[in-house]
Amino acid sequence: MPIQFEKSFTQQEPIPETAIAKAVDVMRSGKLHRYNTAPGEESEVARLEKEFADSLGVNFCLACASGGYAMHIALKACGAKPGETVITNAFTLAPVPGAIDNAGCKAALVEIDNNYCVDLKHLEQVMRQTDSKFFLMSHMRGHLADMDAVTHLCNTYNVSLIEDCAHTMGASWNGKPSGSFGRAACFSTQTYKHINSGEGGFLTTNDDEVMAKAIIHSGSYMLYERHGTVPEPSVFDDIKLDTPNYSGRMDNLRAVILREQLKELSVNCKRWNQLYTAAEAGLRKSNAITLSERPAAETYVGSSIQFRVDALENAQDFIEKCAARGVELKWFGNKEPHGFTSRYDSWRYLGNSTVLPNTLNILDRTFDMRLPLTFNKDDMQTITEIIVEEVTHSV
Ligand SMILES: *Cc1c(COP(=O)(O)O)cnc(C)c1O
């Protein structure tokens, strides 16, 4: 009997009991709205904002409705105007080009390299060619490019860096947290990310004006002084009548369960990395499998793993065989978008006809696997044994 894997790749851990108890308290109070506070009282959302900003070592955090929403208002708050070009990596998730479109902007896509990071040579070329003032950089699947080189390029070409840290909450480059490199950064607290409130997001920045605008955009009804991290009132004076309300607040119920999970984040990052290391060791048993190199400067959170099989004849057949044995792989080479898997050519609305041969070539042979914390080391052994066996049959 060939071995079979039985667990679900999309099953997250339960919300901690302490968080559930606090969520019940919030519901008993009836005060779910972030601005529903008595004088002098601090809301759960405001507390979460303070705690997250502190954990990242930045001045300001705005908690909001989703990661995609945070990216949209980050672009607006950083001054992206309709018709302007925003640079982004070609390998990312659909909410990234969606946020660019939502801001009325055009996307200029950049190639990725063999390690799934933005290709720095191509990035510089696109910066030169487009004269764009914004780079919405997606640390897709938790792979950090050389952040010193990226910030150097942004400074040279006068480009505002906005980081998409949906997969790098808890990660760092040379000890500096991902999300503290650019003018603003965006995080997601959606179920499949590193802390889970179903839906939710953060926008972080050190820039007073960016935060003031973002707060007003998020729908603060001029109650901005109730935020956990907030610029001086004078910063709002100039902008409050010129900044539209794009209603996208976070509520106290989500905030309270996130506050409890934030306490566990660093422990959970270590647990993800144990799974990642076990997966790496298992996949290394096949010479046909190529894993990405992780630079010494990168402290990553291995909540997913990517690998390439260059000699594979039929990728579709390979994933079906793995799926039949309970191993759910994603393949980015698929011509039609499936679930969360999307390739840049499935965002036809961008009207972008540029072909990115390196990105297509890499994605054609790349497989992607989630590593939920409901898995353990034995599971990693079973999973990688199945993959290695199926790779051996398929090359
Ligand atoms: C999940 C995700 C986002 C934001 O997603 P939301 O569902 O809007 O919170 C942004 N970028 C990447 C790469 C993601 O995976």
The ligand as an SDF file (V2000), in Angstrom:
LIG
                    3D

 15 15  0  0  0  0  0  0  0  0999 V2000
   -3.1410   37.6330    1.5740 C   0  0  0  0  0  0  0  0  0  0  0  0
   -2.2870   38.5470    0.8280 C   0  0  0  0  0  0  0  0  0  0  0  0
   -2.5170   39.9280    0.7950 C   0  0  0  0  0  0  0  0  0  0  0  0
   -3.6740   40.6230    1.4670 C   0  0  0  0  0  0  0  0  0  0  0  0
   -4.7790   39.8720    1.4970 O   0  0  0  0  0  0  0  0  0  0  0  0
   -6.1810   40.2060    2.1980 P   0  0  0  0  0  0  0  0  0  0  0  0
   -6.9240   38.9650    1.9390 O   0  0  0  0  0  0  0  0  0  0  0  0
   -6.7060   41.4000    1.5050 O   0  0  0  0  0  0  0  0  0  0  0  0
   -5.9370   40.4740    3.6510 O   0  0  0  0  0  0  0  0  0  0  0  0
   -1.6010   40.7050    0.1130 C   0  0  0  0  0  0  0  0  0  0  0  0
   -0.5320   40.1830   -0.4940 N   0  0  0  0  0  0  0  0  0  0  0  0
   -0.2770   38.8680   -0.4860 C   0  0  0  0  0  0  0  0  0  0  0  0
    0.9500   38.3660   -1.1710 C   0  0  0  0  0  0  0  0  0  0  0  0
   -1.1540   37.9970    0.1520 C   0  0  0  0  0  0  0  0  0  0  0  0
   -0.9040   36.6970    0.1370 O   0  0  0  0  0  0  0  0  0  0  0  0
  1  2  1  0
  2  3  1  0
  2 14  2  0
  3  4  1  0
  3 10  2  0
  4  5  1  0
  5  6  1  0
  6  7  2  0
  6  8  1  0
  6  9  1  0
 10 11  1  0
 11 12  2  0
 12 13  1  0
 12 14  1  0
 14 15  1  0
M  END
$$$$
